[in-house]
Amino acid sequence: MQLGNASADVKLGRFEAADVFQLGRDTIVSRAGSGFAYRTNALRGRFTGGEFHGAFTLNFSPALSLELGVAETKAKAADSGAPVNNGLGVYAKGVRPVLSYNSNGLLLRLGLESGYIFNETQKFKGGGFTIGYDFSPSVHVNFSAASAKFTDWTAPSATTGYSTQTGYSQTSRTVGLNAYLGDAHLAVEGAKNGDEKITTFYASYAFPLMDIKGATITPAFSVSKARDFVTGLDQDTSVRVRINYTF
Protein backbone atom coordinates (compact mmCIF):
# COMPACT_ATOMS: atom_id res chain seq x y z
CA MET A 1 0.00 0.00 0.00
CA GLN A 2 1.27 3.46 -0.92
CA LEU A 3 -0.37 6.73 0.13
CA GLY A 4 0.86 10.27 -0.47
CA ASN A 5 1.43 13.04 -2.98
CA ALA A 6 4.30 14.79 -4.77
CA SER A 7 5.69 16.06 -1.45
CA ALA A 8 5.68 12.88 0.64
CA ASP A 9 4.36 9.32 0.74
CA VAL A 10 4.21 6.24 2.95
CA LYS A 11 4.59 2.64 1.79
CA LEU A 12 3.56 -0.41 3.82
CA GLY A 13 3.64 -4.08 2.89
CA ARG A 14 6.01 -6.25 0.88
CA PHE A 15 8.11 -4.11 -1.44
CA GLU A 16 11.66 -3.09 -2.32
CA ALA A 17 12.89 0.23 -0.98
CA ALA A 18 15.39 2.52 -2.76
CA ASP A 19 18.26 0.61 -4.36
CA VAL A 20 21.58 2.01 -3.11
CA PHE A 21 23.88 -0.47 -4.88
CA GLN A 22 22.35 -1.01 -8.29
CA LEU A 23 23.00 -4.18 -10.27
CA GLY A 24 21.62 -2.78 -13.52
CA ARG A 25 19.28 -4.03 -16.21
CA ASP A 26 17.40 -7.31 -15.92
CA THR A 27 20.45 -9.40 -15.09
CA ILE A 28 21.38 -12.57 -13.28
CA VAL A 29 24.12 -12.27 -10.68
CA SER A 30 25.01 -15.65 -9.21
CA ARG A 31 28.07 -15.46 -6.96
CA ALA A 32 30.49 -18.27 -6.14
CA GLY A 33 31.62 -19.26 -2.64
CA SER A 34 29.24 -18.14 0.09
CA GLY A 35 27.27 -16.20 -2.53
CA PHE A 36 27.21 -13.14 -0.28
CA ALA A 37 28.01 -9.58 -1.31
CA TYR A 38 26.83 -6.80 0.99
CA ARG A 39 25.06 -4.07 -1.03
CA THR A 40 23.30 -1.93 1.64
CA ASN A 41 20.34 -4.25 1.11
CA ALA A 42 19.92 -6.19 4.37
CA LEU A 43 16.81 -4.13 5.19
CA ARG A 44 15.76 -3.16 1.65
CA GLY A 45 12.71 -5.42 1.52
CA ARG A 46 10.97 -8.31 -0.26
CA PHE A 47 11.35 -10.26 2.97
CA THR A 48 10.21 -13.88 3.30
CA GLY A 49 7.92 -14.87 6.15
CA GLY A 50 6.07 -12.77 8.70
CA GLU A 51 7.15 -9.16 8.42
CA PHE A 52 6.55 -5.49 9.01
CA HIS A 53 8.09 -3.17 6.44
CA GLY A 54 7.35 0.52 6.06
CA ALA A 55 9.02 3.48 4.37
CA PHE A 56 8.36 7.21 4.59
CA THR A 57 9.66 9.30 1.67
CA LEU A 58 10.02 13.08 1.78
CA ASN A 59 10.56 14.82 -1.57
CA PHE A 60 12.45 18.09 -1.05
CA SER A 61 12.30 18.74 -4.82
CA PRO A 62 11.72 16.69 -8.01
CA ALA A 63 15.44 15.80 -7.86
CA LEU A 64 16.10 15.31 -4.12
CA SER A 65 14.37 12.89 -1.74
CA LEU A 66 14.91 11.17 1.61
CA GLU A 67 13.48 7.72 2.34
CA LEU A 68 13.35 6.32 5.88
CA GLY A 69 12.64 2.60 6.08
CA VAL A 70 11.78 0.49 9.13
CA ALA A 71 11.66 -3.30 9.05
CA GLU A 72 11.13 -6.26 11.34
CA THR A 73 10.69 -9.76 9.94
CA LYS A 74 10.60 -13.27 11.34
CA ALA A 75 10.27 -16.13 8.87
CA LYS A 76 7.96 -19.05 9.46
CA ALA A 77 9.46 -22.34 10.59
CA ALA A 78 8.99 -23.76 7.08
CA ASP A 79 11.30 -21.05 5.71
CA SER A 80 14.15 -21.59 8.17
CA GLY A 81 16.18 -23.70 5.75
CA ALA A 82 15.78 -21.41 2.73
CA PRO A 83 18.14 -18.63 1.54
CA VAL A 84 15.86 -15.67 2.25
CA ASN A 85 16.02 -11.95 3.03
CA ASN A 86 18.72 -11.16 0.48
CA GLY A 87 20.78 -14.11 1.75
CA LEU A 88 20.83 -12.74 5.31
CA GLY A 89 18.85 -15.45 7.02
CA VAL A 90 15.35 -15.53 8.45
CA TYR A 91 15.40 -12.51 10.74
CA ALA A 92 15.96 -8.82 10.08
CA LYS A 93 15.19 -5.74 12.16
CA GLY A 94 16.34 -2.14 11.92
CA VAL A 95 16.21 1.24 10.19
CA ARG A 96 17.40 2.30 6.73
CA PRO A 97 17.61 5.96 5.60
CA VAL A 98 18.44 6.65 1.92
CA LEU A 99 19.15 10.05 0.37
CA SER A 100 18.73 10.29 -3.43
CA TYR A 101 19.55 12.97 -6.01
CA ASN A 102 18.82 12.56 -9.72
CA SER A 103 19.02 15.50 -12.12
CA ASN A 104 20.67 16.51 -15.41
CA GLY A 105 22.12 13.05 -15.95
CA LEU A 106 23.71 12.84 -12.49
CA LEU A 107 22.60 10.18 -10.00
CA LEU A 108 23.75 10.24 -6.38
CA ARG A 109 22.41 7.84 -3.77
CA LEU A 110 23.62 7.37 -0.18
CA GLY A 111 22.19 4.82 2.26
CA LEU A 112 22.78 3.61 5.82
CA GLU A 113 21.52 0.55 7.70
CA SER A 114 21.57 -0.39 11.35
CA GLY A 115 19.92 -3.28 13.11
CA TYR A 116 19.98 -7.02 13.66
CA ILE A 117 20.00 -10.12 11.47
CA PHE A 118 19.71 -13.88 12.11
CA ASN A 119 18.61 -13.20 15.69
CA GLU A 120 18.43 -10.30 18.12
CA THR A 121 22.05 -10.70 19.28
CA GLN A 122 23.75 -10.42 15.87
CA LYS A 123 24.04 -6.71 15.21
CA PHE A 124 25.24 -4.95 12.09
CA LYS A 125 25.89 -1.44 10.82
CA GLY A 126 26.48 -0.65 7.17
CA GLY A 127 26.28 1.89 4.43
CA GLY A 128 26.89 2.45 0.76
CA PHE A 129 26.57 4.79 -2.18
CA THR A 130 26.15 4.97 -5.95
CA ILE A 131 27.43 7.66 -8.31
CA GLY A 132 26.07 7.54 -11.85
CA TYR A 133 26.27 9.76 -14.90
CA ASP A 134 24.72 9.93 -18.38
CA PHE A 135 27.57 10.44 -20.83
CA SER A 136 25.07 10.40 -23.69
CA PRO A 137 21.42 9.41 -24.21
CA SER A 138 22.52 5.78 -24.66
CA VAL A 139 25.53 5.56 -22.30
CA HIS A 140 25.19 5.58 -18.50
CA VAL A 141 27.83 4.44 -15.99
CA ASN A 142 27.39 3.68 -12.26
CA PHE A 143 30.04 3.18 -9.58
CA SER A 144 28.84 1.67 -6.29
CA ALA A 145 30.44 0.71 -2.99
CA ALA A 146 29.16 -0.68 0.31
CA SER A 147 30.61 -1.79 3.64
CA ALA A 148 29.19 -3.30 6.83
CA LYS A 149 30.42 -4.67 10.13
CA PHE A 150 28.62 -7.73 11.50
CA THR A 151 28.95 -8.80 15.15
CA ASP A 152 28.85 -12.55 15.93
CA TRP A 153 28.42 -13.33 12.25
CA THR A 154 29.72 -15.55 9.48
CA ALA A 155 28.94 -15.51 5.77
CA PRO A 156 25.68 -17.38 5.06
CA SER A 157 25.96 -20.88 3.69
CA ALA A 158 25.19 -21.15 -0.03
CA THR A 159 22.87 -24.10 0.72
CA THR A 160 21.11 -23.05 3.91
CA GLY A 161 21.16 -19.27 3.52
CA TYR A 162 21.94 -18.59 7.19
CA SER A 163 24.88 -18.56 9.56
CA THR A 164 25.79 -21.54 11.71
CA GLN A 165 28.76 -20.05 13.60
CA THR A 166 28.97 -17.15 16.03
CA GLY A 167 31.50 -15.53 18.31
CA TYR A 168 33.37 -12.93 16.28
CA SER A 169 32.92 -9.80 14.21
CA GLN A 170 33.47 -9.48 10.49
CA THR A 171 33.59 -6.68 7.94
CA SER A 172 32.12 -7.19 4.47
CA ARG A 173 32.87 -4.82 1.59
CA THR A 174 31.65 -4.72 -2.01
CA VAL A 175 32.47 -2.46 -4.97
CA GLY A 176 30.88 -2.53 -8.41
CA LEU A 177 31.01 -0.82 -11.78
CA ASN A 178 28.26 -1.20 -14.37
CA ALA A 179 27.59 0.48 -17.70
CA TYR A 180 24.57 0.78 -19.99
CA LEU A 181 25.78 0.86 -23.60
CA GLY A 182 22.64 1.17 -25.69
CA ASP A 183 20.84 -2.17 -25.38
CA ALA A 184 23.84 -3.81 -23.72
CA HIS A 185 24.71 -3.85 -20.03
CA LEU A 186 28.15 -4.84 -18.67
CA ALA A 187 29.30 -5.01 -15.05
CA VAL A 188 31.98 -6.22 -12.67
CA GLU A 189 31.70 -6.65 -8.91
CA GLY A 190 34.20 -7.46 -6.16
CA ALA A 191 33.21 -8.59 -2.67
CA LYS A 192 35.30 -9.37 0.41
CA ASN A 193 33.91 -11.19 3.46
CA GLY A 194 36.69 -11.69 5.96
CA ASP A 195 39.18 -14.00 4.19
CA GLU A 196 36.81 -14.72 1.31
CA LYS A 197 37.12 -12.80 -1.97
CA ILE A 198 34.49 -13.00 -4.72
CA THR A 199 34.87 -11.54 -8.22
CA THR A 200 31.83 -11.57 -10.49
CA PHE A 201 31.31 -10.44 -14.09
CA TYR A 202 27.81 -10.18 -15.55
CA ALA A 203 26.16 -8.87 -18.71
CA SER A 204 22.86 -8.72 -20.57
CA TYR A 205 21.49 -7.55 -23.91
CA ALA A 206 17.91 -6.54 -24.76
CA PHE A 207 16.80 -7.63 -28.26
CA PRO A 208 13.53 -6.52 -29.92
CA LEU A 209 10.97 -9.31 -29.92
CA MET A 210 9.27 -9.94 -33.29
CA ASP A 211 8.94 -6.19 -33.96
CA ILE A 212 6.32 -5.88 -31.18
CA LYS A 213 6.39 -2.38 -29.70
CA GLY A 214 7.52 -2.51 -26.07
CA ALA A 215 8.54 -6.19 -26.22
CA THR A 216 12.11 -7.40 -25.67
CA ILE A 217 13.92 -10.65 -24.98
CA THR A 218 16.94 -10.32 -22.70
CA PRO A 219 19.57 -13.06 -22.36
CA ALA A 220 21.91 -12.56 -19.39
CA PHE A 221 24.82 -14.41 -17.82
CA SER A 222 27.23 -14.16 -14.90
CA VAL A 223 30.66 -15.68 -14.24
CA SER A 224 32.00 -15.71 -10.68
CA LYS A 225 35.09 -16.93 -8.80
CA ALA A 226 35.60 -17.09 -5.05
CA ARG A 227 38.59 -17.96 -2.92
CA ASP A 228 39.19 -18.33 0.80
CA PHE A 229 41.68 -20.09 3.06
CA VAL A 230 39.27 -22.86 4.05
CA THR A 231 37.53 -24.04 0.86
CA GLY A 232 40.00 -22.77 -1.73
CA LEU A 233 38.71 -21.84 -5.19
CA ASP A 234 35.04 -22.03 -6.19
CA GLN A 235 33.43 -21.06 -9.51
CA ASP A 236 29.92 -20.37 -10.74
CA THR A 237 28.45 -19.71 -14.19
CA SER A 238 24.76 -18.94 -14.69
CA VAL A 239 22.49 -17.89 -17.57
CA ARG A 240 18.94 -16.59 -17.84
CA VAL A 241 16.58 -15.43 -20.59
CA ARG A 242 13.64 -13.17 -19.81
CA ILE A 243 10.85 -11.77 -22.00
CA ASN A 244 9.51 -8.29 -21.13
CA TYR A 245 6.47 -6.53 -22.54
CA THR A 246 5.59 -2.96 -21.58
CA PHE A 247 2.06 -1.88 -22.41
C-alpha beads as a LAMMPS data file, in Angstrom:
LAMMPS data file: protein, C-alpha beads

247 atoms
246 bonds

1 atom types
1 bond types

-500.0 500.0 xlo xhi
-500.0 500.0 ylo yhi
-500.0 500.0 zlo zhi

Masses

1 110.0

Atoms # bond

1 1 1 0.000 0.000 0.000
2 1 1 1.275 3.460 -0.916
3 1 1 -0.368 6.733 0.134
4 1 1 0.859 10.271 -0.473
5 1 1 1.428 13.037 -2.980
6 1 1 4.296 14.791 -4.769
7 1 1 5.695 16.059 -1.453
8 1 1 5.680 12.880 0.644
9 1 1 4.361 9.320 0.737
10 1 1 4.210 6.245 2.950
11 1 1 4.595 2.642 1.795
12 1 1 3.556 -0.410 3.820
13 1 1 3.644 -4.080 2.889
14 1 1 6.007 -6.253 0.877
15 1 1 8.110 -4.112 -1.437
16 1 1 11.659 -3.094 -2.320
17 1 1 12.890 0.231 -0.976
18 1 1 15.389 2.521 -2.765
19 1 1 18.262 0.606 -4.365
20 1 1 21.579 2.014 -3.110
21 1 1 23.883 -0.473 -4.880
22 1 1 22.348 -1.011 -8.290
23 1 1 23.005 -4.183 -10.275
24 1 1 21.622 -2.776 -13.516
25 1 1 19.276 -4.025 -16.210
26 1 1 17.400 -7.312 -15.917
27 1 1 20.449 -9.396 -15.091
28 1 1 21.379 -12.568 -13.285
29 1 1 24.124 -12.274 -10.678
30 1 1 25.014 -15.653 -9.205
31 1 1 28.074 -15.458 -6.960
32 1 1 30.491 -18.266 -6.144
33 1 1 31.620 -19.262 -2.636
34 1 1 29.241 -18.136 0.092
35 1 1 27.274 -16.203 -2.527
36 1 1 27.210 -13.144 -0.280
37 1 1 28.006 -9.576 -1.313
38 1 1 26.833 -6.798 0.995
39 1 1 25.060 -4.068 -1.028
40 1 1 23.304 -1.933 1.641
41 1 1 20.343 -4.250 1.114
42 1 1 19.921 -6.186 4.368
43 1 1 16.806 -4.127 5.188
44 1 1 15.765 -3.157 1.655
45 1 1 12.715 -5.424 1.517
46 1 1 10.969 -8.307 -0.257
47 1 1 11.347 -10.264 2.968
48 1 1 10.208 -13.875 3.299
49 1 1 7.918 -14.875 6.152
50 1 1 6.066 -12.768 8.701
51 1 1 7.147 -9.159 8.421
52 1 1 6.547 -5.493 9.007
53 1 1 8.087 -3.174 6.444
54 1 1 7.349 0.516 6.056
55 1 1 9.017 3.480 4.368
56 1 1 8.357 7.214 4.586
57 1 1 9.657 9.305 1.668
58 1 1 10.023 13.077 1.781
59 1 1 10.561 14.824 -1.567
60 1 1 12.445 18.085 -1.048
61 1 1 12.304 18.740 -4.824
62 1 1 11.725 16.693 -8.009
63 1 1 15.442 15.801 -7.864
64 1 1 16.097 15.312 -4.125
65 1 1 14.374 12.889 -1.742
66 1 1 14.914 11.166 1.605
67 1 1 13.481 7.722 2.341
68 1 1 13.354 6.316 5.884
69 1 1 12.639 2.598 6.079
70 1 1 11.783 0.491 9.133
71 1 1 11.658 -3.305 9.046
72 1 1 11.126 -6.262 11.339
73 1 1 10.691 -9.759 9.938
74 1 1 10.601 -13.267 11.341
75 1 1 10.267 -16.130 8.872
76 1 1 7.960 -19.049 9.457
77 1 1 9.463 -22.338 10.588
78 1 1 8.994 -23.763 7.078
79 1 1 11.299 -21.051 5.710
80 1 1 14.145 -21.593 8.174
81 1 1 16.180 -23.699 5.746
82 1 1 15.781 -21.406 2.731
83 1 1 18.139 -18.635 1.544
84 1 1 15.861 -15.669 2.251
85 1 1 16.018 -11.952 3.029
86 1 1 18.724 -11.161 0.477
87 1 1 20.776 -14.106 1.755
88 1 1 20.830 -12.740 5.306
89 1 1 18.853 -15.448 7.021
90 1 1 15.350 -15.534 8.445
91 1 1 15.404 -12.515 10.737
92 1 1 15.960 -8.818 10.079
93 1 1 15.192 -5.740 12.163
94 1 1 16.343 -2.135 11.917
95 1 1 16.207 1.243 10.193
96 1 1 17.399 2.295 6.726
97 1 1 17.613 5.961 5.596
98 1 1 18.441 6.646 1.923
99 1 1 19.154 10.051 0.369
100 1 1 18.735 10.295 -3.433
101 1 1 19.551 12.973 -6.006
102 1 1 18.822 12.557 -9.721
103 1 1 19.021 15.504 -12.122
104 1 1 20.669 16.515 -15.411
105 1 1 22.116 13.053 -15.947
106 1 1 23.712 12.839 -12.490
107 1 1 22.602 10.177 -10.003
108 1 1 23.748 10.243 -6.378
109 1 1 22.408 7.838 -3.767
110 1 1 23.620 7.366 -0.176
111 1 1 22.194 4.824 2.265
112 1 1 22.783 3.607 5.819
113 1 1 21.521 0.549 7.701
114 1 1 21.573 -0.389 11.355
115 1 1 19.917 -3.282 13.111
116 1 1 19.981 -7.022 13.661
117 1 1 20.000 -10.118 11.469
118 1 1 19.710 -13.875 12.114
119 1 1 18.610 -13.196 15.695
120 1 1 18.427 -10.301 18.123
121 1 1 22.048 -10.697 19.277
122 1 1 23.749 -10.424 15.867
123 1 1 24.045 -6.714 15.213
124 1 1 25.238 -4.950 12.086
125 1 1 25.891 -1.442 10.820
126 1 1 26.480 -0.649 7.175
127 1 1 26.282 1.889 4.433
128 1 1 26.886 2.446 0.761
129 1 1 26.575 4.791 -2.177
130 1 1 26.154 4.966 -5.949
131 1 1 27.430 7.663 -8.308
132 1 1 26.068 7.541 -11.847
133 1 1 26.268 9.763 -14.898
134 1 1 24.718 9.925 -18.380
135 1 1 27.569 10.441 -20.827
136 1 1 25.074 10.398 -23.695
137 1 1 21.417 9.409 -24.215
138 1 1 22.522 5.784 -24.656
139 1 1 25.534 5.563 -22.297
140 1 1 25.186 5.580 -18.504
141 1 1 27.828 4.439 -15.989
142 1 1 27.391 3.678 -12.262
143 1 1 30.039 3.176 -9.583
144 1 1 28.844 1.670 -6.294
145 1 1 30.439 0.710 -2.988
146 1 1 29.157 -0.675 0.313
147 1 1 30.607 -1.794 3.643
148 1 1 29.190 -3.300 6.831
149 1 1 30.423 -4.671 10.129
150 1 1 28.619 -7.727 11.502
151 1 1 28.946 -8.798 15.145
152 1 1 28.848 -12.546 15.932
153 1 1 28.418 -13.328 12.254
154 1 1 29.724 -15.554 9.479
155 1 1 28.942 -15.509 5.766
156 1 1 25.680 -17.379 5.056
157 1 1 25.963 -20.883 3.689
158 1 1 25.191 -21.154 -0.026
159 1 1 22.875 -24.103 0.715
160 1 1 21.108 -23.049 3.909
161 1 1 21.163 -19.267 3.522
162 1 1 21.937 -18.587 7.188
163 1 1 24.883 -18.560 9.562
164 1 1 25.791 -21.545 11.705
165 1 1 28.756 -20.048 13.603
166 1 1 28.970 -17.146 16.027
167 1 1 31.503 -15.529 18.312
168 1 1 33.374 -12.927 16.278
169 1 1 32.919 -9.799 14.210
170 1 1 33.472 -9.480 10.487
171 1 1 33.587 -6.682 7.938
172 1 1 32.122 -7.194 4.469
173 1 1 32.872 -4.823 1.589
174 1 1 31.649 -4.717 -2.014
175 1 1 32.469 -2.459 -4.974
176 1 1 30.876 -2.530 -8.408
177 1 1 31.010 -0.818 -11.777
178 1 1 28.263 -1.197 -14.368
179 1 1 27.585 0.482 -17.698
180 1 1 24.571 0.780 -19.987
181 1 1 25.775 0.863 -23.599
182 1 1 22.636 1.170 -25.685
183 1 1 20.842 -2.171 -25.384
184 1 1 23.840 -3.812 -23.723
185 1 1 24.713 -3.851 -20.032
186 1 1 28.153 -4.840 -18.671
187 1 1 29.297 -5.015 -15.051
188 1 1 31.980 -6.218 -12.670
189 1 1 31.701 -6.650 -8.907
190 1 1 34.198 -7.455 -6.164
191 1 1 33.213 -8.594 -2.668
192 1 1 35.303 -9.372 0.409
193 1 1 33.910 -11.189 3.460
194 1 1 36.686 -11.693 5.960
195 1 1 39.184 -13.999 4.187
196 1 1 36.808 -14.721 1.310
197 1 1 37.120 -12.799 -1.969
198 1 1 34.486 -13.003 -4.721
199 1 1 34.867 -11.539 -8.216
200 1 1 31.830 -11.570 -10.494
201 1 1 31.306 -10.437 -14.093
202 1 1 27.806 -10.175 -15.546
203 1 1 26.161 -8.872 -18.706
204 1 1 22.860 -8.721 -20.570
205 1 1 21.488 -7.547 -23.908
206 1 1 17.908 -6.536 -24.761
207 1 1 16.800 -7.632 -28.260
208 1 1 13.534 -6.519 -29.916
209 1 1 10.970 -9.314 -29.921
210 1 1 9.267 -9.937 -33.287
211 1 1 8.936 -6.187 -33.958
212 1 1 6.324 -5.876 -31.183
213 1 1 6.390 -2.383 -29.695
214 1 1 7.525 -2.509 -26.067
215 1 1 8.545 -6.191 -26.217
216 1 1 12.110 -7.401 -25.667
217 1 1 13.925 -10.654 -24.978
218 1 1 16.942 -10.316 -22.700
219 1 1 19.565 -13.059 -22.364
220 1 1 21.909 -12.558 -19.392
221 1 1 24.818 -14.407 -17.819
222 1 1 27.229 -14.163 -14.904
223 1 1 30.665 -15.681 -14.238
224 1 1 32.002 -15.706 -10.682
225 1 1 35.086 -16.935 -8.804
226 1 1 35.599 -17.086 -5.052
227 1 1 38.593 -17.964 -2.924
228 1 1 39.190 -18.330 0.804
229 1 1 41.682 -20.086 3.057
230 1 1 39.268 -22.861 4.049
231 1 1 37.527 -24.040 0.864
232 1 1 40.004 -22.767 -1.727
233 1 1 38.708 -21.839 -5.189
234 1 1 35.043 -22.027 -6.191
235 1 1 33.434 -21.055 -9.509
236 1 1 29.918 -20.370 -10.738
237 1 1 28.452 -19.707 -14.191
238 1 1 24.757 -18.937 -14.686
239 1 1 22.494 -17.887 -17.567
240 1 1 18.941 -16.592 -17.844
241 1 1 16.584 -15.430 -20.591
242 1 1 13.637 -13.173 -19.812
243 1 1 10.845 -11.769 -21.995
244 1 1 9.512 -8.294 -21.127
245 1 1 6.469 -6.533 -22.539
246 1 1 5.587 -2.957 -21.576
247 1 1 2.057 -1.881 -22.408

Bonds

1 1 1 2
2 1 2 3
3 1 3 4
4 1 4 5
5 1 5 6
6 1 6 7
7 1 7 8
8 1 8 9
9 1 9 10
10 1 10 11
11 1 11 12
12 1 12 13
13 1 13 14
14 1 14 15
15 1 15 16
16 1 16 17
17 1 17 18
18 1 18 19
19 1 19 20
20 1 20 21
21 1 21 22
22 1 22 23
23 1 23 24
24 1 24 25
25 1 25 26
26 1 26 27
27 1 27 28
28 1 28 29
29 1 29 30
30 1 30 31
31 1 31 32
32 1 32 33
33 1 33 34
34 1 34 35
35 1 35 36
36 1 36 37
37 1 37 38
38 1 38 39
39 1 39 40
40 1 40 41
41 1 41 42
42 1 42 43
43 1 43 44
44 1 44 45
45 1 45 46
46 1 46 47
47 1 47 48
48 1 48 49
49 1 49 50
50 1 50 51
51 1 51 52
52 1 52 53
53 1 53 54
54 1 54 55
55 1 55 56
56 1 56 57
57 1 57 58
58 1 58 59
59 1 59 60
60 1 60 61
61 1 61 62
62 1 62 63
63 1 63 64
64 1 64 65
65 1 65 66
66 1 66 67
67 1 67 68
68 1 68 69
69 1 69 70
70 1 70 71
71 1 71 72
72 1 72 73
73 1 73 74
74 1 74 75
75 1 75 76
76 1 76 77
77 1 77 78
78 1 78 79
79 1 79 80
80 1 80 81
81 1 81 82
82 1 82 83
83 1 83 84
84 1 84 85
85 1 85 86
86 1 86 87
87 1 87 88
88 1 88 89
89 1 89 90
90 1 90 91
91 1 91 92
92 1 92 93
93 1 93 94
94 1 94 95
95 1 95 96
96 1 96 97
97 1 97 98
98 1 98 99
99 1 99 100
100 1 100 101
101 1 101 102
102 1 102 103
103 1 103 104
104 1 104 105
105 1 105 106
106 1 106 107
107 1 107 108
108 1 108 109
109 1 109 110
110 1 110 111
111 1 111 112
112 1 112 113
113 1 113 114
114 1 114 115
115 1 115 116
116 1 116 117
117 1 117 118
118 1 118 119
119 1 119 120
120 1 120 121
121 1 121 122
122 1 122 123
123 1 123 124
124 1 124 125
125 1 125 126
126 1 126 127
127 1 127 128
128 1 128 129
129 1 129 130
130 1 130 131
131 1 131 132
132 1 132 133
133 1 133 134
134 1 134 135
135 1 135 136
136 1 136 137
137 1 137 138
138 1 138 139
139 1 139 140
140 1 140 141
141 1 141 142
142 1 142 143
143 1 143 144
144 1 144 145
145 1 145 146
146 1 146 147
147 1 147 148
148 1 148 149
149 1 149 150
150 1 150 151
151 1 151 152
152 1 152 153
153 1 153 154
154 1 154 155
155 1 155 156
156 1 156 157
157 1 157 158
158 1 158 159
159 1 159 160
160 1 160 161
161 1 161 162
162 1 162 163
163 1 163 164
164 1 164 165
165 1 165 166
166 1 166 167
167 1 167 168
168 1 168 169
169 1 169 170
170 1 170 171
171 1 171 172
172 1 172 173
173 1 173 174
174 1 174 175
175 1 175 176
176 1 176 177
177 1 177 178
178 1 178 179
179 1 179 180
180 1 180 181
181 1 181 182
182 1 182 183
183 1 183 184
184 1 184 185
185 1 185 186
186 1 186 187
187 1 187 188
188 1 188 189
189 1 189 190
190 1 190 191
191 1 191 192
192 1 192 193
193 1 193 194
194 1 194 195
195 1 195 196
196 1 196 197
197 1 197 198
198 1 198 199
199 1 199 200
200 1 200 201
201 1 201 202
202 1 202 203
203 1 203 204
204 1 204 205
205 1 205 206
206 1 206 207
207 1 207 208
208 1 208 209
209 1 209 210
210 1 210 211
211 1 211 212
212 1 212 213
213 1 213 214
214 1 214 215
215 1 215 216
216 1 216 217
217 1 217 218
218 1 218 219
219 1 219 220
220 1 220 221
221 1 221 222
222 1 222 223
223 1 223 224
224 1 224 225
225 1 225 226
226 1 226 227
227 1 227 228
228 1 228 229
229 1 229 230
230 1 230 231
231 1 231 232
232 1 232 233
233 1 233 234
234 1 234 235
235 1 235 236
236 1 236 237
237 1 237 238
238 1 238 239
239 1 239 240
240 1 240 241
241 1 241 242
242 1 242 243
243 1 243 244
244 1 244 245
245 1 245 246
246 1 246 247
